Each structure stands twice: as C-alpha cells, then as structure tokens.
Amino acid sequence: MNKLAYADESGHHKLTVLGRATALSVLPPALASGYARLLRDLLEGDGDDLAIAEWKPLDHLVCLNLLHDRSPTLRPFSEALVKAVDGWQSAIRR
C-alpha cells in the first residue's frame, strides 16, 4: 500500500499528499492507494504521457469503479428525486 502517513523526526504522524487527498475526498484508504498505484504505473509505463494526455473525467470514474470492491448505492430515478434536485438547484442559485 502506498504511504498515506509518515512519522516525522519527532515521532509525530503526518499525512502525505496522498493521505491528505484521501481524507478530504472521503475515499477508503485501500481504494485511494490502489488508484495512486495505477496512475503511477501509467506514468512510469508511458514515457510520452500519451495515456494521461487523453485522460477524461469519466476515465477517473471508470477506474475508481473497477478498483472498488462493491457497487455504489444509487437512488433509483423518481419524481421525488427530480423535485429534490430541482429544489437544491433553486436554493443555490439564490
């Protein structure tokens, strides 16, 4: 597993950049570590960065889904959901 934290010279534990991003994004540590390992491998294996240059936001979602061991819990489509989303959008526009 990639390092998410380390002990400094005085023995205090501190987050690495990956650890901080994991905590802020609320990703499970094993998932974040696997994703970081995947991106590192892509960067190391592609000297010209061709794969990453063509990377799209959907690619992130596909990779995270493949690395995660369980399906996300999604709400089924309903009229109540539409009203809730519309209400939320109206509230943030004010």
C-alpha positions as CSV (number, residue, x, y, z in Angstrom):
1,M,0.0,0.0,0.0
2,N,1.3,3.5,-0.8
3,K,2.1,5.6,2.2
4,L,-0.8,7.7,3.4
5,A,1.1,9.0,6.5
6,Y,4.6,9.1,7.9
7,A,6.3,9.8,11.3
8,D,8.5,12.9,11.3
9,E,11.8,13.3,13.1
10,S,10.0,14.0,16.4
11,G,7.7,10.9,16.1
12,H,4.6,12.9,15.2
13,H,2.5,11.3,12.4
14,K,1.7,13.5,9.4
15,L,-0.3,12.9,6.3
16,T,1.4,12.6,2.9
17,V,-0.1,14.5,0.0
18,L,-1.9,11.2,-1.0
19,G,-3.1,10.8,2.6
20,R,-4.5,14.4,2.7
21,A,-6.3,13.9,-0.6
22,T,-7.7,10.6,0.6
23,A,-9.0,12.2,3.8
24,L,-10.5,15.2,2.0
25,S,-12.2,13.1,-0.6
26,V,-13.5,10.5,1.9
27,L,-12.2,7.6,-0.2
28,P,-11.4,4.3,1.5
29,P,-7.6,4.2,2.1
30,A,-7.2,1.0,0.1
31,L,-9.1,2.4,-2.9
32,A,-7.0,5.7,-2.9
33,S,-3.8,3.7,-2.6
34,G,-4.7,1.4,-5.4
35,Y,-5.8,4.4,-7.6
36,A,-2.5,6.2,-6.9
37,R,-0.6,3.0,-7.7
38,L,-2.5,2.7,-11.0
39,L,-1.7,6.3,-12.0
40,R,1.9,5.9,-11.0
41,D,2.2,2.7,-13.2
42,L,0.6,4.6,-16.1
43,L,3.0,7.4,-15.8
44,E,6.0,5.1,-15.5
45,G,5.0,2.9,-18.4
46,D,4.2,5.7,-20.8
47,G,7.3,7.9,-21.2
48,D,5.5,10.3,-23.6
49,D,2.4,10.6,-21.3
50,L,0.1,9.7,-24.2
51,A,-2.4,7.8,-22.0
52,I,-2.6,10.6,-19.4
53,A,-2.8,13.3,-22.0
54,E,-6.0,11.8,-23.3
55,W,-7.5,11.2,-19.8
56,K,-11.0,12.4,-19.3
57,P,-13.0,12.8,-16.1
58,L,-15.1,9.7,-17.0
59,D,-11.8,7.7,-17.0
60,H,-11.3,8.5,-13.4
61,L,-14.8,7.3,-12.5
62,V,-14.3,4.0,-14.5
63,C,-11.0,3.3,-12.8
64,L,-12.4,4.0,-9.4
65,N,-15.4,1.8,-10.0
66,L,-13.1,-1.0,-11.2
67,L,-10.9,-0.7,-8.1
68,H,-13.8,-0.6,-5.7
69,D,-15.0,-3.9,-4.4
70,R,-18.6,-3.1,-4.1
71,S,-21.3,-1.4,-6.1
72,P,-22.2,2.2,-5.2
73,T,-25.6,2.6,-3.6
74,L,-27.5,4.8,-6.1
75,R,-31.0,6.1,-5.7
76,P,-33.5,4.9,-8.3
77,F,-35.0,7.6,-10.5
78,S,-38.2,9.0,-9.2
79,E,-40.3,12.2,-9.3
80,A,-39.4,12.9,-5.7
81,L,-35.7,12.8,-6.6
82,V,-36.3,15.2,-9.5
83,K,-38.1,17.6,-7.1
84,A,-35.3,17.3,-4.6
85,V,-32.6,18.1,-7.2
86,D,-34.6,21.0,-8.7
87,G,-35.1,22.4,-5.2
88,W,-31.4,22.1,-4.4
89,Q,-30.5,23.8,-7.7
90,S,-33.0,26.6,-7.0
91,A,-31.6,27.1,-3.5
92,I,-28.0,27.5,-4.7
93,R,-29.0,30.0,-7.4
94,R,-30.4,32.4,-4.8
